[in-house]
Amino acid sequence: DVVGIEEPMKQITEWLVQNNDGLKVISVVGMGGLGKTTLVKQIFDDASVKVSFDCHVWVLVSENFNLEKCLQNMISKLVNEVKLQPLQNLEAISHIAIIVM
């Protein structure tokens, strides 16, 4: 188990699973080596978060990333997860959890 991230993990998880229809974007920022990726991965893998969304995708983003390739990668992963035909029926997904690191 990871030690020292219980409170931020609890707070972010609560924000994500709140019953509201608004867009959910939560930024986790800080200097390298603070445990941001570890924290967010723990939340991403949490069962209570997973059941709150129709689908979810984990995308690693470096400091010098290509936005177009990143979006193509996300769409490809989402299409595979929900077994949709490419670029069809994406509007049927009511909630998408995307955690970008």
N, CA and C atoms as a LAMMPS dump frame, in Angstrom:
ITEM: TIMESTEP
0
ITEM: NUMBER OF ATOMS
303
ITEM: BOX BOUNDS ff ff ff
-5.0000000000000000e+02 5.0000000000000000e+02
-5.0000000000000000e+02 5.0000000000000000e+02
-5.0000000000000000e+02 5.0000000000000000e+02
ITEM: ATOMS id mol type element x y z
1 1 1 N 0.825 -1.202 0
2 1 2 C 0 0 0
3 1 3 C 0.862 1.256 0
4 2 1 N 0.345 2.287 -0.611
5 2 2 C 1.044 3.564 -0.661
6 2 3 C 0.674 4.354 0.595
7 3 1 N 1.667 4.957 1.228
8 3 2 C 1.453 5.677 2.481
9 3 3 C 1.491 7.183 2.229
10 4 1 N 0.61 7.922 2.902
11 4 2 C 0.648 9.379 2.852
12 4 3 C -0.237 10.033 1.817
13 5 1 N -1 9.256 1.058
14 5 2 C -1.864 9.866 0.034
15 5 3 C -3.339 9.631 0.332
16 6 1 N -3.638 9.135 1.52
17 6 2 C -5.014 8.772 1.851
18 6 3 C -5.974 9.956 1.754
19 7 1 N -5.608 11.092 2.353
20 7 2 C -6.508 12.254 2.351
21 7 3 C -6.718 12.835 0.955
22 8 1 N -5.645 13.112 0.19
23 8 2 C -5.897 13.613 -1.174
24 8 3 C -6.671 12.602 -2.019
25 9 1 N -6.386 11.32 -1.842
26 9 2 C -7.091 10.283 -2.595
27 9 3 C -8.579 10.293 -2.246
28 10 1 N -8.889 10.396 -0.974
29 10 2 C -10.289 10.428 -0.535
30 10 3 C -11.005 11.645 -1.114
31 11 1 N -10.385 12.819 -1.044
32 11 2 C -11.013 14.05 -1.524
33 11 3 C -11.253 14.011 -3.033
34 12 1 N -10.252 13.613 -3.794
35 12 2 C -10.397 13.571 -5.252
36 12 3 C -11.436 12.53 -5.654
37 13 1 N -11.433 11.382 -4.989
38 13 2 C -12.427 10.341 -5.275
39 13 3 C -13.831 10.87 -5.02
40 14 1 N -14.03 11.578 -3.917
41 14 2 C -15.345 12.167 -3.622
42 14 3 C -15.763 13.137 -4.712
43 15 1 N -14.84 13.983 -5.165
44 15 2 C -15.166 14.929 -6.236
45 15 3 C -15.597 14.196 -7.502
46 16 1 N -14.917 13.108 -7.824
47 16 2 C -15.217 12.374 -9.059
48 16 3 C -16.556 11.655 -9.018
49 17 1 N -16.936 11.12 -7.875
50 17 2 C -18.138 10.286 -7.818
51 17 3 C -19.377 11.046 -7.363
52 18 1 N -19.254 12.354 -7.126
53 18 2 C -20.422 13.155 -6.771
54 18 3 C -21.465 13.034 -7.87
55 19 1 N -22.72 12.995 -7.457
56 19 2 C -23.813 12.889 -8.425
57 19 3 C -24.17 14.267 -8.967
58 20 1 N -23.485 14.66 -10.007
59 20 2 C -23.855 15.871 -10.737
60 20 3 C -23.518 15.644 -12.198
61 21 1 N -24.179 16.394 -13.047
62 21 2 C -24.018 16.178 -14.485
63 21 3 C -22.951 17.06 -15.113
64 22 1 N -22.226 17.81 -14.314
65 22 2 C -21.207 18.699 -14.853
66 22 3 C -19.977 17.94 -15.309
67 23 1 N -19.227 18.581 -16.164
68 23 2 C -17.97 18.018 -16.641
69 23 3 C -17.013 17.881 -15.475
70 24 1 N -16.315 16.765 -15.398
71 24 2 C -15.393 16.53 -14.296
72 24 3 C -13.964 16.576 -14.804
73 25 1 N -13.282 17.649 -14.477
74 25 2 C -11.871 17.791 -14.802
75 25 3 C -11.169 18.177 -13.513
76 26 1 N -10.224 17.375 -13.118
77 26 2 C -9.462 17.65 -11.909
78 26 3 C -7.993 17.63 -12.289
79 27 1 N -7.306 18.721 -12.025
80 27 2 C -5.88 18.802 -12.335
81 27 3 C -5.072 18.485 -11.088
82 28 1 N -4.079 17.641 -11.255
83 28 2 C -3.141 17.329 -10.181
84 28 3 C -1.783 17.798 -10.676
85 29 1 N -1.267 18.84 -10.053
86 29 2 C -0.02 19.445 -10.517
87 29 3 C 0.99 19.524 -9.38
88 30 1 N 2.248 19.588 -9.752
89 30 2 C 3.309 19.713 -8.758
90 30 3 C 4.637 19.324 -9.364
91 31 1 N 5.683 19.523 -8.587
92 31 2 C 7.026 19.182 -9.042
93 31 3 C 7.148 17.674 -9.238
94 32 1 N 8.086 17.279 -10.082
95 32 2 C 8.335 15.866 -10.318
96 32 3 C 8.762 15.15 -9.047
97 33 1 N 8.331 13.907 -8.919
98 33 2 C 8.753 13.091 -7.791
99 33 3 C 7.891 13.203 -6.551
100 34 1 N 6.797 13.964 -6.626
101 34 2 C 5.935 14.137 -5.458
102 34 3 C 4.904 13.024 -5.301
103 35 1 N 4.727 12.203 -6.334
104 35 2 C 3.765 11.107 -6.249
105 35 3 C 2.441 11.37 -6.936
106 36 1 N 2.415 12.343 -7.858
107 36 2 C 1.172 12.667 -8.563
108 36 3 C 0.65 11.477 -9.357
109 37 1 N 1.52 10.837 -10.113
110 37 2 C 1.102 9.695 -10.929
111 37 3 C 0.618 8.555 -10.048
112 38 1 N 1.318 8.292 -8.961
113 38 2 C 0.916 7.232 -8.034
114 38 3 C -0.461 7.523 -7.454
115 39 1 N -0.684 8.756 -7.029
116 39 2 C -1.971 9.161 -6.468
117 39 3 C -3.091 8.974 -7.481
118 40 1 N -2.891 9.504 -8.68
119 40 2 C -3.942 9.46 -9.698
120 40 3 C -4.194 8.027 -10.168
121 41 1 N -3.153 7.213 -10.273
122 41 2 C -3.329 5.813 -10.682
123 41 3 C -4.136 5.05 -9.637
124 42 1 N -3.899 5.312 -8.358
125 42 2 C -4.681 4.668 -7.294
126 42 3 C -6.163 5.03 -7.433
127 43 1 N -6.439 6.3 -7.718
128 43 2 C -7.819 6.75 -7.893
129 43 3 C -8.419 6.146 -9.156
130 44 1 N -7.667 6.14 -10.238
131 44 2 C -8.12 5.581 -11.516
132 44 3 C -8.533 4.119 -11.36
133 45 1 N -7.789 3.361 -10.558
134 45 2 C -8.054 1.934 -10.367
135 45 3 C -9.103 1.651 -9.3
136 46 1 N -9.566 2.662 -8.583
137 46 2 C -10.531 2.481 -7.5
138 46 3 C -11.885 2.037 -8.057
139 47 1 N -12.456 1.001 -7.462
140 47 2 C -13.723 0.443 -7.947
141 47 3 C -14.861 1.459 -7.877
142 48 1 N -14.907 2.285 -6.843
143 48 2 C -15.997 3.26 -6.72
144 48 3 C -15.929 4.327 -7.809
145 49 1 N -14.745 4.605 -8.296
146 49 2 C -14.597 5.557 -9.397
147 49 3 C -15.004 4.888 -10.704
148 50 1 N -14.542 3.665 -10.923
149 50 2 C -14.842 2.964 -12.182
150 50 3 C -16.337 2.814 -12.414
151 51 1 N -17.105 2.483 -11.361
152 51 2 C -18.543 2.269 -11.55
153 51 3 C -19.302 3.574 -11.747
154 52 1 N -18.659 4.701 -11.501
155 52 2 C -19.316 6 -11.651
156 52 3 C -19.273 6.526 -13.081
157 53 1 N -18.561 5.828 -13.963
158 53 2 C -18.403 6.273 -15.345
159 53 3 C -18.696 5.127 -16.3
160 54 1 N -19.16 5.483 -17.491
161 54 2 C -19.422 4.479 -18.52
162 54 3 C -18.129 3.863 -19.032
163 55 1 N -17.078 4.632 -19.079
164 55 2 C -15.782 4.129 -19.514
165 55 3 C -14.701 5.067 -18.993
166 56 1 N -13.481 4.614 -19.087
167 56 2 C -12.359 5.424 -18.637
168 56 3 C -11.122 5.016 -19.411
169 57 1 N -10.138 5.901 -19.441
170 57 2 C -8.916 5.618 -20.192
171 57 3 C -7.741 6.281 -19.482
172 58 1 N -6.613 5.576 -19.457
173 58 2 C -5.378 6.088 -18.859
174 58 3 C -4.451 6.48 -19.994
175 59 1 N -4.012 7.737 -20.003
176 59 2 C -3.127 8.236 -21.047
177 59 3 C -1.943 8.92 -20.379
178 60 1 N -0.751 8.499 -20.752
179 60 2 C 0.457 9.151 -20.251
180 60 3 C 0.817 10.295 -21.182
181 61 1 N 1.053 11.455 -20.608
182 61 2 C 1.382 12.638 -21.392
183 61 3 C 2.7 13.189 -20.873
184 62 1 N 3.664 13.312 -21.771
185 62 2 C 4.961 13.869 -21.387
186 62 3 C 4.92 15.388 -21.516
187 63 1 N 5.998 16.02 -21.122
188 63 2 C 6.085 17.474 -21.201
189 63 3 C 5.969 17.961 -22.645
190 64 1 N 6.522 17.213 -23.582
191 64 2 C 6.482 17.57 -25.004
192 64 3 C 5.59 16.583 -25.749
193 65 1 N 4.292 16.709 -25.577
194 65 2 C 3.387 15.768 -26.224
195 65 3 C 2.711 16.4 -27.427
196 66 1 N 2.223 15.54 -28.313
197 66 2 C 1.51 15.966 -29.505
198 66 3 C 0.018 15.81 -29.21
199 67 1 N -0.71 16.92 -29.146
200 67 2 C -2.121 16.895 -28.782
201 67 3 C -2.94 16.007 -29.712
202 68 1 N -2.704 16.114 -31.01
203 68 2 C -3.471 15.315 -31.973
204 68 3 C -3.258 13.824 -31.736
205 69 1 N -2.011 13.407 -31.555
206 69 2 C -1.728 11.987 -31.31
207 69 3 C -2.297 11.541 -29.967
208 70 1 N -2.248 12.422 -28.979
209 70 2 C -2.809 12.108 -27.667
210 70 3 C -4.319 11.87 -27.772
211 71 1 N -5.027 12.75 -28.476
212 71 2 C -6.471 12.596 -28.651
213 71 3 C -6.808 11.353 -29.468
214 72 1 N -6.023 11.074 -30.508
215 72 2 C -6.246 9.857 -31.296
216 72 3 C -6.074 8.621 -30.423
217 73 1 N -5.063 8.625 -29.574
218 73 2 C -4.81 7.516 -28.666
219 73 3 C -5.973 7.341 -27.689
220 74 1 N -6.472 8.449 -27.14
221 74 2 C -7.595 8.382 -26.207
222 74 3 C -8.84 7.827 -26.887
223 75 1 N -9.153 8.334 -28.064
224 75 2 C -10.341 7.87 -28.786
225 75 3 C -10.212 6.395 -29.121
226 76 1 N -9.043 5.977 -29.562
227 76 2 C -8.813 4.57 -29.884
228 76 3 C -9.039 3.685 -28.661
229 77 1 N -8.508 4.094 -27.512
230 77 2 C -8.69 3.309 -26.285
231 77 3 C -10.153 3.275 -25.857
232 78 1 N -10.849 4.405 -25.984
233 78 2 C -12.265 4.442 -25.627
234 78 3 C -13.096 3.56 -26.548
235 79 1 N -12.812 3.617 -27.835
236 79 2 C -13.536 2.785 -28.8
237 79 3 C -13.344 1.312 -28.465
238 80 1 N -12.117 0.923 -28.141
239 80 2 C -11.854 -0.471 -27.778
240 80 3 C -12.556 -0.856 -26.487
241 81 1 N -12.58 0.054 -25.516
242 81 2 C -13.184 -0.263 -24.224
243 81 3 C -14.682 -0.486 -24.325
244 82 1 N -15.369 0.352 -25.083
245 82 2 C -16.82 0.228 -25.177
246 82 3 C -17.26 -0.524 -26.43
247 83 1 N -16.286 -1.04 -27.175
248 83 2 C -16.541 -1.864 -28.356
249 83 3 C -17.467 -1.175 -29.36
250 84 1 N -17.142 0.073 -29.656
251 84 2 C -17.887 0.846 -30.647
252 84 3 C -17.159 0.802 -31.976
253 85 1 N -17.891 1.06 -33.027
254 85 2 C -17.254 1.267 -34.313
255 85 3 C -16.556 2.621 -34.233
256 86 1 N -15.389 2.761 -34.823
257 86 2 C -14.658 4.026 -34.728
258 86 3 C -15.507 5.233 -35.102
259 87 1 N -15.495 6.219 -34.237
260 87 2 C -16.162 7.505 -34.418
261 87 3 C -17.669 7.404 -34.605
262 88 1 N -18.279 6.3 -34.185
263 88 2 C -19.731 6.173 -34.224
264 88 3 C -20.226 5.956 -32.805
265 89 1 N -21.352 6.538 -32.481
266 89 2 C -22.018 6.359 -31.201
267 89 3 C -21.241 6.895 -30.005
268 90 1 N -20.229 7.72 -30.213
269 90 2 C -19.524 8.287 -29.067
270 90 3 C -20.442 9.192 -28.252
271 91 1 N -21.455 9.78 -28.887
272 91 2 C -22.381 10.622 -28.153
273 91 3 C -23.25 9.812 -27.195
274 92 1 N -23.297 8.493 -27.348
275 92 2 C -24.07 7.642 -26.448
276 92 3 C -23.399 7.476 -25.092
277 93 1 N -22.153 7.824 -25.006
278 93 2 C -21.437 7.705 -23.741
279 93 3 C -21.757 8.938 -22.911
280 94 1 N -22.446 8.747 -21.78
281 94 2 C -22.878 9.902 -20.998
282 94 3 C -21.777 10.485 -20.138
283 95 1 N -20.872 9.653 -19.655
284 95 2 C -19.776 10.141 -18.815
285 95 3 C -18.503 9.425 -19.228
286 96 1 N -17.448 10.173 -19.398
287 96 2 C -16.158 9.591 -19.736
288 96 3 C -15.144 10.098 -18.728
289 97 1 N -14.482 9.179 -18.054
290 97 2 C -13.424 9.571 -17.117
291 97 3 C -12.107 9.496 -17.857
292 98 1 N -11.467 10.603 -17.984
293 98 2 C -10.172 10.642 -18.649
294 98 3 C -9.18 11.239 -17.674
295 99 1 N -8.176 10.482 -17.358
296 99 2 C -7.129 10.979 -16.481
297 99 3 C -5.882 11.104 -17.32
298 100 1 N -5.407 12.326 -17.446
299 100 2 C -4.251 12.602 -18.278
300 100 3 C -3.069 12.911 -17.378
301 101 1 N -2.003 12.176 -17.556
302 101 2 C -0.78 12.404 -16.776
303 101 3 C 0.359 12.659 -17.733
